[in-house]
Each structure stands twice: as structure tokens, then as C-alpha cells.
Amino acid sequence: MSLLKEKNVLVTGVLTDQSIAFHIARLAQEEGANVLLSSFGRALSITNRIAARLPKPASVIELDVTDTEHLNSLPERIKEHLPTLDGLVHSIGFAPESALGGNFLKTEWSDVSTALHVSAYSYKSLSMACKPLFKESGASVVGLTFDATVAWPKYDWMGVAKAALESANRYLARDLGKENIRFNLIAAGPIRTMAAKSIPGFNEFEEVWNSKAPLHWDVADPIPAAQGAVALLSDWFPKTTGEIIHVDGGVHAIGG
């Protein structure tokens, strides 16, 4: 069985082969999808090298989600590789150093706005940029979040950005459901990715999961979260939208 047979999927955020996005791209190819990657700036050359580790060759296009020109030209640039899109993976998040690590009360708006723009608003702007390529039969947009229903140690304004992302997911589901475009998020547990390394005190998350997860959680294993994303990209969730699927070992369901 091929869950994504002949589907065309754009995957953002592939930086290392330990990232959730990389394994989404890998599993999507193994399930029959045609995959296109995006990256930008100094990371572009890194993504090109990592793309070579996928089961099949995958092209990489340049995309800065905060650049209006990049977004406006995105449909034509995607068409150079794929005629249409069935799926989009938003695996993009960034907060300046001052917005993390216990500086919540001291962070200036300029840094907060960067975190919100890159990590939350881009979910809407990227989806709208890709919308002309979504098939009339529908499409699936999948984003990655980290449970924003509570305040986490040291996560600060990235936590607020994730809360905005989760809210945007619901509003996009509301406004584009009539066009059969589904919007869902994977709320993954902590994974030792490049992004995680930028979070001061990441080991505190590991301690929470080691003590609370009903199902054993491996911070070095991004595959369960990637499997959840691939499932949402498939036709097996045709009437699910505005949802947050927790792939976190069950921590979200357990009290203190």
C-alpha cells in the first residue's frame, strides 16, 4: 500500500537528516510521493547535500517565508518541478536568542515580531502562496508545533508563537475548508534537532518526558512524528481539519 502514491508534496525545513522534516520527506517518497524541498540563505547548500540522502533525488528551491518576492514567485518556481501540489509541510520556526531562555519579560517587540512572523504568520502566507497550485480535489497542509496549552520552561516567546500557529491552523481550516484544503498540526514531543539545540535548557524537556510519558519517548527518534505527518498528508484523514494530533508519548494527557 502506498499512502501518497503520485501525490506532489512541498516539504519545508529540511536542514539535517535528524530533522522531522527530513523523515517526512523520506517517508513521503517511500509512500509514493513526488517531493520538492525548500531552503534559503546559507542553509540552502546544506539542504542540497541532505537531499542527496533521500531515497530518490529531490530538488531544492530557495524560499524565505518572510520575503514577499519569494512568496509571490513561488507558484511559478514550483511549477518548474511539480505541476500541482497535493500537500504542503510547514516545518519552519525561529525565535531570536533574546526571545528564549527565561527572557520573556525583557524581550523587545522587534524580536517578538520576528518569532511570530517566521513561526506563525508564515503558516498562512506560505499556504496562500501555494494555494493556486492546490488541486481542485483538495490538498492537505501539515504543520509542526510543540504543545502550546501550557507555559514551558525557557520556551518563552516561541511558546507564544506556537500558540499563534495553533490558532492560525483553526482559522485557515475555517476559511479554506470550502475548497477542500485541510489544515492540521503535529504536536511532537521533544526531539534533538538543530532547532532544539537553540533552546536553552532543552534537557529540562527531556526530564519532563522521561518522568511523565506513558509511552516510552526517545528524544533521538523523529520518525513517529514524521509518520503522523505523512498520515495527515494522505487520503486517510479526508474529513479531519483544524486538528492538533499529539505525537508525544501521551504527555499532553497526563497531569503534574
BELBEL-V974788 format. One line per field, one symbol per residue. phi: phi as a letter, one per 20 degrees, with the letter a starting at -180 (. if undefined). psi: psi as a letter, one per 20 degrees, with the letter a starting at -180 (. if undefined). burial: + if it has 9 or more other C-alpha atoms within 8 Angstrom, else -. A space follows every 50 residues. Layout:
BEGIN
phi->???
psi->???
burial->???
END
This chain:
BEGIN
phi->.dfcgmedcedeneccedfffgffffffffeoeedcdcaamffgffffff gfefgcgcfcdebdfedfffffeggfffffccfbcdbcdeccaacggfec nnegfdffggffffffffecgffffffffegfeffffpbcdcddcchdec eegmflfffffffffffggfffffedffdmdecbddeeffcfdgfffeeg mgfffgffffedffegddfedefgfffffffffeeecfcdbmdceedcmn gfedff
psi->pohkpjqpppprjogrjiqhhghggghgghjjqppprqrrbhighghggh hiirhqqpqpqpooijohggghigghhhiihphrphqpoompqppqhijr jjjgiipqhhhghgghgghghhgghgghhigiipqhirrppprproojir oqpihcihgghhhhghghgghggghjhijkpqoqqpnqrppmrghhhiop khhhgggghhhhphpppoijnigghhhgghghhrjilhkoqjqoopmjjj hhipr.
burial->--++--++++++++++++++++++++++++++++++++++--++-+++-+ ++-+---++++++++----++--++-+++--+-+++++++++++++-+++ +-++--+---++-++++++++++++++-++--+++--+++++++++++-- --++++++++++++++-++++++--++--++++++++++++++++++-+- ++--++-+++--+---+-+--++-+++++++++++-+---++++++++++ +-----
END
